[in-house]
Amino acid sequence: MISVAFAVPGSLDKPTGGYRYDRRVIHELRALGHNVEIVTLPDRFPDPTAEDLAITEATLAAVATDQPLIIDALAYSAMPDVIARLAGSHMLVALVHHPLALETGLSAERAEWLREAERSALVHARAIIVTSPATSEILQSDYGVASSKITVACPGVDPVIPPDTRLDKENGPFKFLSVGSLIPRKGHLDLIKAFAAIRDLDWCAEIVGDPTLDPDHARDIRAAIDRSSLADRITLTGALDEADLTSRYMTADCFVLATQYEGYGMAFAEAFSFGLPVIGTSGASEVIGDGGLMIDPGDVIALVAALKAVHSNKIVRNDLLTKSRARSYHLPRWGDTAEKISTILGKLS
């Protein structure tokens, strides 16, 4: 049995892909028989105050030094000075979902500060866990991290593919589902533009995502829906718990997310696990592979064409259903993810 501390900023119950990854990894590590202590850090990362940093340093310093200390990079990468001071006494492990500097909408100065902060902090990690090969490559090429430090542990999926009851749905409007926090990187404004271009077709859509991470952008999304006169067809559900989100996947006819960039793209993987036709972008090419329709980020014209094809062409839709199911069988399970992390923790302990 391995004892490990796992530090996250704020509540572990946050409905984002990164926090869902953290929750499942903790659950699976415990299922393997490991003792996992959850360490809660202040909630304002990656924009901590001086007080937040002082509290964080005291909290992490109190963690036992004879066990690995995993720190989600939402905090790890934004406090290089704290990390440097802790590195001499603690076995620090960074969990990087994607580099913070690659978030869409940052000023050039902010992006550069985050890039340098992350580079400085990662130097002190005994090991680095990343959630995709693409992130591993970026850390090596752009952040100078040695490949020997990195363990790739992609998010898992649960095998829940339902029966083929949606192959030729005839009743009710065609239902699109999009899952992603209401932040610029997820491309919801592009998706709304594309939906406006197919208003003559019979469809409805649900956009599932936390509106509190960027309230101004969330308001922009609502305003775009209202300007397009689509409020009766597009529902912003807010964040949903696991049961409600599962019901959305089960009742949807197509998953679509016009994301600019994903470290991995957990929502796409989940859509595949439910056997849904998938429309995505090359910003998530790693997880989509040959399982769905891919367009370039920001290409609204191509997005419109993809929506029309899946909605109105049964041959296209059924081909994507087949590809989605095939893709799901090649995705890792959560147990696989935990086994990889367990192996690297064992080497440190």
Sine and cosine of phi, psi and omega as CSV:
sin_phi,cos_phi,sin_psi,cos_psi,sin_omega,cos_omega
0.00,0.00,0.68,-0.74,0.04,-1.00
-0.96,-0.29,0.68,-0.74,0.16,-0.99
-0.99,-0.17,0.76,-0.66,-0.06,-1.00
-0.60,-0.80,0.58,-0.81,0.13,-0.99
-0.98,-0.22,0.62,-0.79,-0.07,-1.00
-0.77,-0.63,0.94,-0.35,-0.11,-0.99
-0.97,-0.23,0.77,-0.64,0.04,-1.00
-0.71,-0.70,0.54,-0.84,0.07,-1.00
-0.98,0.18,0.77,-0.64,0.04,-1.00
0.96,0.29,-0.33,-0.94,-0.07,-1.00
-0.96,0.28,0.70,-0.71,0.06,-1.00
-0.93,0.36,-0.23,0.97,-0.05,-1.00
-1.00,0.08,0.08,1.00,-0.01,-1.00
-0.85,0.53,0.66,-0.75,-0.11,-0.99
-1.00,0.04,0.79,0.61,0.09,-1.00
-0.92,-0.40,0.28,-0.96,0.00,-1.00
-0.88,0.48,-0.65,0.76,-0.01,-1.00
-0.89,0.46,-0.68,0.73,0.00,-1.00
-0.95,0.30,-0.55,0.84,0.08,-1.00
-0.90,0.44,-0.63,0.78,0.08,-1.00
-0.86,0.50,-0.75,0.66,-0.02,-1.00
-0.86,0.51,-0.70,0.71,-0.01,-1.00
-0.87,0.48,-0.71,0.71,-0.05,-1.00
-0.93,0.36,-0.62,0.78,0.03,-1.00
-0.89,0.45,-0.70,0.72,0.03,-1.00
-0.86,0.50,-0.71,0.71,0.02,-1.00
-0.87,0.50,-0.72,0.70,-0.06,-1.00
-0.95,0.32,-0.58,0.82,0.07,-1.00
-0.90,0.44,-0.64,0.76,0.06,-1.00
-0.91,0.42,-0.60,0.80,0.04,-1.00
-0.90,0.44,-0.46,0.89,0.06,-1.00
-0.98,0.19,-0.06,1.00,0.05,-1.00
0.99,-0.16,0.13,0.99,-0.03,-1.00
-1.00,0.07,0.48,-0.88,0.07,-1.00
-1.00,-0.05,0.91,-0.42,-0.05,-1.00
-0.90,-0.43,0.89,-0.46,0.07,-1.00
-0.99,-0.11,0.83,-0.56,0.03,-1.00
-1.00,0.03,0.81,-0.58,0.00,-1.00
-0.93,-0.37,0.89,-0.46,-0.04,-1.00
-1.00,-0.07,0.82,-0.57,0.00,-1.00
-0.97,-0.25,0.23,-0.97,0.06,-1.00
-0.82,0.58,0.44,-0.90,-0.22,-0.98
-1.00,0.06,-0.12,0.99,-0.18,-0.98
-1.00,0.04,-0.04,1.00,0.04,-1.00
-0.87,0.49,0.58,-0.81,0.16,0.99
-1.00,0.01,0.40,0.92,0.03,-1.00
-0.83,-0.55,0.90,0.45,-0.08,-1.00
-0.97,0.25,0.46,-0.89,0.16,-0.99
-1.00,0.09,0.14,-0.99,0.08,-1.00
-0.87,0.49,-0.61,0.79,0.04,-1.00
-0.91,0.41,-0.65,0.76,0.05,-1.00
-0.85,0.52,-0.69,0.73,-0.03,-1.00
-0.91,0.42,-0.64,0.77,0.02,-1.00
-0.91,0.42,-0.69,0.73,0.04,-1.00
-0.89,0.45,-0.68,0.73,0.00,-1.00
-0.88,0.47,-0.72,0.69,-0.02,-1.00
-0.89,0.46,-0.68,0.74,0.02,-1.00
-0.91,0.42,-0.65,0.76,-0.01,-1.00
-0.90,0.43,-0.72,0.69,-0.03,-1.00
-0.95,0.31,-0.55,0.83,0.02,-1.00
-0.90,0.44,-0.44,0.90,-0.02,-1.00
-0.99,0.17,-0.18,0.98,0.03,-1.00
-0.94,0.33,0.64,-0.77,0.00,-1.00
-0.82,0.57,0.68,-0.74,-0.09,-1.00
-1.00,0.09,-0.11,0.99,-0.04,-1.00
-0.99,-0.12,0.30,0.95,0.03,-1.00
-0.68,-0.73,0.47,-0.88,0.07,-1.00
-0.88,0.47,0.58,-0.81,0.04,-1.00
-0.86,-0.51,0.98,-0.22,0.05,-1.00
-0.99,0.11,0.77,-0.64,0.04,-1.00
-0.82,-0.57,0.85,-0.52,0.06,-1.00
-0.85,0.52,0.70,-0.71,-0.12,-0.99
-0.93,0.37,-0.23,0.97,0.13,-0.99
-0.83,0.55,-0.54,0.84,0.10,-1.00
-0.98,-0.18,-0.73,0.68,-0.10,-1.00
-0.78,0.63,-0.74,0.67,-0.15,-0.99
-0.98,0.20,-0.18,0.98,-0.06,-1.00
-0.97,-0.24,0.18,0.98,-0.01,-1.00
-0.62,-0.79,0.88,0.48,-0.09,-1.00
-0.86,0.50,-0.57,0.82,-0.02,-1.00
-0.93,0.37,-0.65,0.76,0.06,-1.00
-0.90,0.44,-0.70,0.72,0.01,-1.00
-0.87,0.49,-0.68,0.73,-0.01,-1.00
-0.87,0.49,-0.62,0.78,-0.01,-1.00
-0.96,0.28,-0.53,0.85,-0.02,-1.00
-0.99,0.16,-0.37,0.93,-0.15,-0.99
-0.88,0.47,-0.49,0.87,-0.03,-1.00
-0.95,0.32,-0.35,0.94,-0.08,-1.00
-0.90,-0.44,-0.34,0.94,-0.12,-0.99
-0.86,-0.52,0.48,-0.88,0.07,-1.00
-1.00,0.05,1.00,0.01,-0.13,-0.99
-1.00,0.10,0.73,-0.68,0.05,-1.00
-0.81,-0.59,0.85,-0.52,0.02,-1.00
-1.00,-0.04,0.72,-0.70,0.10,-1.00
-0.95,-0.32,0.95,-0.30,-0.13,-0.99
-0.95,-0.32,0.92,-0.38,0.06,-1.00
-0.98,0.18,-0.70,0.71,0.19,-0.98
-0.26,-0.97,0.46,-0.89,-0.03,-1.00
-0.85,0.53,0.71,-0.71,-0.05,-1.00
-0.88,0.47,-0.52,0.85,-0.05,-1.00
-0.93,0.37,-0.24,0.97,-0.02,-1.00
-1.00,-0.01,0.05,1.00,0.05,-1.00
-0.91,0.42,0.70,-0.71,0.01,-1.00
-0.94,0.34,0.58,-0.81,0.11,-0.99
1.00,-0.09,-0.02,1.00,0.01,-1.00
-0.98,0.20,0.52,-0.85,0.15,-0.99
-0.94,0.35,0.33,-0.94,0.00,-1.00
-0.87,0.49,-0.61,0.79,-0.02,-1.00
-0.92,0.38,-0.68,0.73,0.00,-1.00
-0.91,0.41,-0.68,0.73,0.02,-1.00
-0.88,0.48,-0.66,0.75,-0.01,-1.00
-0.92,0.39,-0.65,0.76,0.03,-1.00
-0.88,0.48,-0.70,0.71,0.00,-1.00
-0.90,0.43,-0.63,0.78,0.00,-1.00
-0.89,0.45,-0.70,0.71,0.00,-1.00
-0.94,0.33,-0.61,0.79,0.04,-1.00
-0.89,0.46,-0.70,0.71,-0.01,-1.00
-0.91,0.40,-0.66,0.75,0.03,-1.00
-0.87,0.49,-0.69,0.73,-0.01,-1.00
-0.92,0.40,-0.65,0.76,-0.04,-1.00
-0.94,0.34,-0.65,0.76,-0.08,-1.00
-0.91,0.41,-0.39,0.92,0.05,-1.00
-0.84,0.54,-0.53,0.85,-0.12,-0.99
-1.00,-0.03,-0.04,1.00,-0.01,-1.00
-0.97,0.24,0.71,-0.70,0.12,-0.99
-0.94,0.34,-0.54,0.84,0.03,-1.00
-0.47,-0.88,0.41,-0.91,0.00,-1.00
-0.76,-0.65,0.82,-0.57,0.08,-1.00
-0.98,-0.17,0.78,-0.62,0.06,-1.00
-0.85,-0.53,0.40,-0.92,-0.10,-0.99
-0.99,-0.16,0.16,0.99,0.07,-1.00
-0.29,-0.96,0.45,-0.89,0.12,-0.99
-0.86,0.51,-0.56,0.83,0.00,-1.00
-0.88,0.47,-0.67,0.74,0.04,-1.00
-0.91,0.42,-0.61,0.79,0.07,-1.00
-0.85,0.52,-0.71,0.71,-0.01,-1.00
-0.90,0.44,-0.64,0.77,0.01,-1.00
-0.91,0.42,-0.69,0.73,0.00,-1.00
-0.89,0.46,-0.59,0.81,0.01,-1.00
-0.96,0.28,-0.71,0.71,-0.11,-0.99
-0.99,0.17,-0.61,0.79,-0.12,-0.99
-0.96,-0.26,-0.31,0.95,-0.08,-1.00
-0.87,-0.48,0.01,1.00,0.08,-1.00
0.93,0.36,0.43,0.90,-0.01,-1.00
-1.00,0.09,0.73,-0.69,0.03,-1.00
-0.94,0.33,0.66,-0.75,-0.02,-1.00
-0.87,0.49,-0.46,0.89,-0.02,-1.00
-0.92,0.40,-0.33,0.94,0.02,-1.00
-0.99,0.12,-0.30,0.95,-0.24,-0.97
-0.99,-0.17,0.71,-0.71,0.18,-0.98
-0.88,-0.48,0.83,-0.55,0.05,-1.00
-1.00,0.01,0.87,-0.49,0.02,-1.00
-0.76,-0.65,1.00,0.05,-0.06,-1.00
-0.91,0.41,0.49,-0.87,0.08,-1.00
-0.86,0.52,0.52,-0.85,0.04,-1.00
-0.99,-0.11,0.10,-0.99,0.14,-0.99
-0.74,-0.67,0.34,-0.94,0.13,-0.99
-0.99,-0.16,0.69,-0.72,-0.03,-1.00
-0.97,0.24,1.00,-0.09,-0.09,-1.00
-0.79,-0.61,0.40,0.92,-0.06,-1.00
-0.83,0.55,0.85,-0.53,-0.02,-1.00
-0.99,0.17,0.16,-0.99,0.09,-1.00
-0.86,0.52,0.33,-0.94,-0.06,-1.00
-0.98,0.19,0.85,0.52,-0.05,-1.00
-1.00,0.09,-0.13,0.99,-0.09,-1.00
-0.96,-0.26,0.10,0.99,-0.14,-0.99
-0.84,0.54,-0.67,0.75,-0.04,-1.00
-0.70,-0.71,0.88,0.48,0.00,-1.00
-0.90,0.43,0.76,-0.64,-0.02,-1.00
-0.91,-0.41,-0.40,0.92,-0.12,-0.99
-0.98,-0.19,0.68,-0.73,0.07,-1.00
0.99,0.16,0.26,-0.97,0.01,-1.00
-0.93,0.36,0.46,-0.89,0.07,-1.00
-0.92,0.38,0.74,-0.67,-0.13,-0.99
-0.94,-0.33,0.90,-0.43,0.12,-0.99
-1.00,-0.03,0.59,-0.81,0.05,-1.00
-0.80,-0.60,0.73,-0.68,0.10,-0.99
-0.77,-0.64,0.73,-0.68,-0.05,-1.00
-0.80,-0.60,0.89,-0.46,0.02,-1.00
0.09,-1.00,0.65,-0.76,0.01,-1.00
-0.80,0.60,0.52,-0.85,-0.05,-1.00
-0.99,0.16,0.96,0.29,0.03,-1.00
-0.78,-0.62,0.38,-0.93,-0.11,-0.99
-0.82,0.57,-0.61,0.79,-0.10,-0.99
-0.87,0.50,-0.42,0.91,-0.09,-1.00
-0.98,0.18,-0.17,0.98,0.14,-0.99
0.96,0.30,0.43,0.90,-0.04,-1.00
-0.90,0.43,-0.53,0.85,0.01,-1.00
-0.91,0.42,-0.62,0.79,0.08,-1.00
-0.90,0.44,-0.64,0.77,-0.02,-1.00
-0.91,0.42,-0.65,0.76,0.01,-1.00
-0.91,0.42,-0.64,0.77,0.08,-1.00
-0.86,0.51,-0.68,0.74,-0.01,-1.00
-0.92,0.39,-0.66,0.76,0.05,-1.00
-0.87,0.50,-0.64,0.77,0.01,-1.00
-0.87,0.49,-0.51,0.86,-0.03,-1.00
-0.98,0.21,-0.20,0.98,0.02,-1.00
-0.88,-0.48,0.49,0.87,-0.04,-1.00
-0.89,0.45,-0.35,0.93,-0.02,-1.00
-0.97,0.25,-0.20,0.98,0.02,-1.00
-1.00,-0.02,0.30,-0.95,-0.02,-1.00
-1.00,-0.03,0.97,-0.24,-0.04,-1.00
-0.42,-0.91,0.29,-0.96,0.21,-0.98
-0.65,-0.76,0.23,-0.97,-0.05,-1.00
-0.54,-0.84,0.54,-0.84,0.15,-0.99
-0.84,-0.54,0.74,-0.67,0.09,-1.00
-0.93,-0.37,0.91,-0.41,-0.05,-1.00
-0.98,-0.21,0.85,-0.52,0.02,-1.00
0.02,-1.00,0.47,-0.88,-0.02,-1.00
-0.95,0.32,0.85,-0.52,0.01,-1.00
-1.00,0.03,-0.04,1.00,-0.13,-0.99
-1.00,0.00,-0.21,0.98,-0.04,-1.00
-0.95,0.31,-0.54,0.84,0.05,-1.00
-0.58,-0.82,0.99,0.17,-0.08,-1.00
-0.84,0.55,-0.59,0.81,0.01,-1.00
-0.90,0.45,-0.69,0.73,0.00,-1.00
-0.93,0.36,-0.60,0.80,0.06,-1.00
-0.86,0.51,-0.64,0.76,0.06,-1.00
-0.91,0.41,-0.60,0.80,0.05,-1.00
-0.89,0.47,-0.63,0.78,0.01,-1.00
-0.90,0.43,-0.73,0.69,0.03,-1.00
-0.88,0.48,-0.66,0.75,0.01,-1.00
-0.90,0.44,-0.63,0.77,0.02,-1.00
-0.90,0.43,-0.63,0.78,0.05,-1.00
-0.90,0.44,-0.70,0.71,0.00,-1.00
-0.91,0.42,-0.67,0.74,0.01,-1.00
-0.89,0.46,-0.54,0.84,-0.02,-1.00
-1.00,0.09,0.00,1.00,-0.03,-1.00
0.83,0.56,0.69,0.72,-0.02,-1.00
-0.90,-0.44,0.25,0.97,-0.06,-1.00
-0.89,0.45,-0.43,0.90,0.01,-1.00
-1.00,0.09,-0.05,1.00,-0.05,-1.00
-0.85,-0.52,-0.41,0.91,0.01,-1.00
-0.92,-0.39,0.84,-0.55,0.02,-1.00
-0.95,-0.32,0.81,-0.59,0.16,-0.99
-1.00,-0.05,0.95,-0.32,-0.12,-0.99
-1.00,0.10,-0.25,0.97,-0.20,-0.98
0.97,0.23,-0.20,-0.98,0.05,-1.00
-0.97,0.25,0.57,-0.82,0.00,-1.00
-0.83,-0.56,0.48,-0.88,0.10,-1.00
-0.97,0.23,0.09,-1.00,-0.12,-0.99
-0.86,0.51,-0.68,0.73,-0.05,-1.00
-0.91,0.42,-0.70,0.71,0.00,-1.00
-0.93,0.38,-0.61,0.79,0.03,-1.00
-0.91,0.42,-0.66,0.75,0.05,-1.00
-0.85,0.52,-0.66,0.75,-0.01,-1.00
-0.90,0.43,-0.56,0.83,0.05,-1.00
-0.91,0.41,-0.70,0.71,0.04,-1.00
-0.88,0.47,-0.64,0.77,-0.06,-1.00
-0.92,0.39,-0.50,0.87,-0.09,-1.00
-0.97,-0.22,-0.04,1.00,0.00,-1.00
-0.98,0.19,0.33,-0.95,0.07,-1.00
-0.96,-0.29,-0.35,0.94,0.00,-1.00
-0.36,-0.93,0.63,-0.78,0.11,-0.99
-0.98,-0.21,0.70,-0.71,0.03,-1.00
-0.61,-0.80,0.71,-0.71,0.08,-1.00
-0.54,-0.84,0.86,-0.51,-0.08,-1.00
-1.00,-0.06,0.70,0.71,-0.14,-0.99
-0.88,0.47,0.59,-0.81,0.09,-1.00
-0.97,0.23,-0.62,0.78,-0.06,-1.00
-0.31,-0.95,0.61,-0.79,0.11,-0.99
-0.70,-0.71,0.69,-0.73,0.16,-0.99
-0.88,0.47,-0.60,0.80,0.09,-1.00
-0.64,-0.77,-0.91,0.41,-0.01,-1.00
0.92,-0.39,0.88,0.48,-0.08,-1.00
-0.87,0.50,-0.59,0.81,-0.03,-1.00
-0.90,0.44,-0.59,0.81,0.06,-1.00
-0.90,0.43,-0.69,0.72,0.01,-1.00
-0.88,0.48,-0.66,0.75,0.02,-1.00
-0.91,0.42,-0.63,0.77,0.05,-1.00
-0.87,0.49,-0.65,0.76,0.06,-1.00
-0.89,0.45,-0.64,0.77,-0.04,-1.00
-0.91,0.41,-0.37,0.93,0.08,-1.00
-1.00,-0.09,0.07,1.00,0.06,-1.00
0.95,0.31,0.45,0.89,-0.04,-1.00
-1.00,0.07,0.58,-0.82,0.26,-0.97
-0.86,0.51,0.64,-0.77,-0.11,-0.99
-0.82,-0.57,0.74,-0.67,0.18,-0.98
-0.89,-0.45,0.81,-0.58,-0.01,-1.00
-0.56,-0.83,-0.25,-0.97,-0.01,-1.00
-0.81,-0.58,0.21,-0.98,0.04,-1.00
-0.92,0.39,-0.16,0.99,0.13,-0.99
-0.92,0.39,-0.21,0.98,0.06,-1.00
-0.75,-0.66,0.56,0.83,-0.11,-0.99
-0.88,0.47,-0.49,0.87,-0.07,-1.00
-0.88,0.47,-0.71,0.71,-0.03,-1.00
-1.00,0.10,-0.52,0.85,-0.03,-1.00
-0.95,0.32,-0.68,0.73,0.00,-1.00
0.80,0.59,-0.75,-0.66,0.02,-1.00
-0.99,-0.16,0.36,0.93,-0.07,-1.00
-1.00,0.00,-0.21,0.98,-0.07,-1.00
-0.50,-0.87,-0.03,-1.00,0.09,-1.00
-0.99,0.11,0.78,-0.62,0.01,-1.00
-0.87,-0.49,0.69,-0.73,0.10,-0.99
-0.81,-0.58,0.12,-0.99,0.07,-1.00
-0.98,0.19,0.59,-0.80,0.07,-1.00
-0.84,0.55,0.70,-0.72,0.03,-1.00
1.00,0.10,-0.08,1.00,-0.02,-1.00
-1.00,0.04,1.00,0.08,-0.09,-1.00
-0.92,0.38,-0.58,0.82,0.01,-1.00
-0.88,0.48,-0.70,0.71,0.03,-1.00
-0.92,0.40,-0.57,0.82,0.03,-1.00
-0.91,0.42,-0.67,0.74,0.06,-1.00
-0.86,0.52,-0.72,0.70,0.00,-1.00
-0.88,0.47,-0.64,0.77,0.00,-1.00
-0.92,0.39,-0.68,0.73,0.03,-1.00
-0.87,0.49,-0.70,0.72,0.01,-1.00
-0.89,0.46,-0.68,0.74,-0.06,-1.00
-0.90,0.44,-0.73,0.69,-0.03,-1.00
-0.93,0.36,-0.62,0.79,-0.01,-1.00
-0.92,0.40,-0.71,0.71,-0.26,-0.97
-0.94,-0.33,-0.19,0.98,-0.06,-1.00
-0.91,-0.40,0.96,-0.27,-0.05,-1.00
-0.90,0.44,-0.53,0.85,0.01,-1.00
-0.91,0.42,-0.73,0.68,0.05,-1.00
-0.88,0.48,-0.73,0.69,-0.06,-1.00
-0.89,0.46,-0.71,0.70,-0.03,-1.00
-0.94,0.35,-0.54,0.84,0.10,-1.00
-0.89,0.45,-0.65,0.76,0.02,-1.00
-0.94,0.35,-0.57,0.82,0.08,-1.00
-0.87,0.50,-0.70,0.71,0.01,-1.00
-0.90,0.44,-0.69,0.72,-0.01,-1.00
-0.92,0.40,-0.60,0.80,0.00,-1.00
-0.89,0.46,-0.72,0.69,0.01,-1.00
-0.89,0.45,-0.66,0.75,0.02,-1.00
-0.90,0.43,-0.65,0.76,0.00,-1.00
-0.90,0.44,-0.61,0.79,-0.06,-1.00
-0.87,0.49,-0.53,0.85,-0.03,-1.00
-0.95,0.32,-0.28,0.96,-0.01,-1.00
-0.98,-0.18,0.00,1.00,0.01,-1.00
-1.00,0.06,0.54,-0.84,0.00,-1.00
-0.93,0.38,0.41,-0.91,0.14,-0.99
-0.99,-0.11,0.31,-0.95,-0.05,-1.00
-0.88,0.47,-0.51,0.86,0.07,-1.00
-0.89,0.46,-0.59,0.80,0.05,-1.00
-0.90,0.44,-0.67,0.74,0.01,-1.00
-0.86,0.51,-0.75,0.67,-0.04,-1.00
-0.92,0.40,-0.59,0.81,0.01,-1.00
-0.88,0.47,-0.65,0.76,0.01,-1.00
-0.91,0.41,-0.67,0.75,0.01,-1.00
-0.93,0.36,-0.63,0.78,0.03,-1.00
-0.87,0.50,-0.63,0.78,-0.01,-1.00
-0.89,0.47,-0.72,0.69,-0.03,-1.00
-0.94,0.33,-0.57,0.82,0.05,-1.00
-0.91,0.42,-0.61,0.80,0.03,-1.00
-0.89,0.46,-0.57,0.83,0.02,-1.00
-0.95,0.32,-0.46,0.89,-0.01,-1.00
-1.00,0.10,-0.48,0.88,-0.12,-0.99
-0.96,0.27,0.00,0.00,0.00,0.00
